[in-house]
Amino acid sequence: MASMDSSDVRIALIGYGLAGSVFHAPLISTTPGMQLAAIVTGNADRVDLARRMHPGT
């Protein structure tokens, strides 16, 4: 996870399927000026995966 600055844009990711897990979340979490603040999904398996891959969101 990139370090957070008070001017970072906090982003919530809605959905954690293929695109969310392999493209959107990694891109957001490694882009300077962005912070992956939350991941929302209704799939319990993906909730667990998101917690492991992006702790603190």
C-alpha positions in Angstrom: 0.0 0.0 0.0 1.3 3.5 -0.9 1.8 5.9 2.0 -1.2 8.2 2.7 -1.0 12.0 2.5 -3.7 14.3 3.8 -4.3 15.5 0.2 -4.9 11.9 -1.1 -8.2 11.2 -2.8 -9.9 8.4 -0.8 -11.7 6.0 -3.1 -14.3 3.3 -2.4 -14.3 0.4 -4.8 -17.8 -1.0 -5.5 -17.4 -4.7 -6.6 -14.4 -7.0 -6.2 -14.8 -9.4 -9.1 -12.1 -10.0 -11.7 -11.7 -6.4 -12.8 -11.8 -5.0 -9.3 -9.3 -7.5 -7.8 -6.7 -7.6 -10.6 -7.0 -4.1 -12.2 -8.9 -1.4 -10.2 -7.8 -2.1 -6.6 -4.1 -2.6 -7.5 -4.1 0.5 -9.7 -5.8 2.7 -7.1 -3.6 1.5 -4.2 -0.3 2.1 -6.1 -1.2 5.5 -7.7 0.3 8.5 -5.9 -2.5 10.8 -4.7 -5.0 8.0 -4.3 -5.9 5.9 -1.3 -8.1 2.7 -1.5 -10.3 3.5 1.4 -13.0 0.8 1.1 -14.0 -2.2 -0.9 -17.6 -3.2 -1.0 -18.8 -6.6 -2.3 -21.7 -8.9 -1.4 -19.7 -12.1 -2.0 -18.3 -13.4 1.3 -15.3 -15.2 -0.4 -14.3 -11.9 -2.1 -14.7 -10.0 1.2 -12.1 -12.4 2.7 -9.8 -12.0 -0.3 -10.1 -8.2 -0.3 -9.2 -8.1 3.4 -6.1 -10.3 2.8 -5.0 -8.4 -0.3 -5.7 -4.8 1.0 -5.6 -4.8 4.8 -6.9 -1.6 6.3 -9.6 -1.0 3.7 
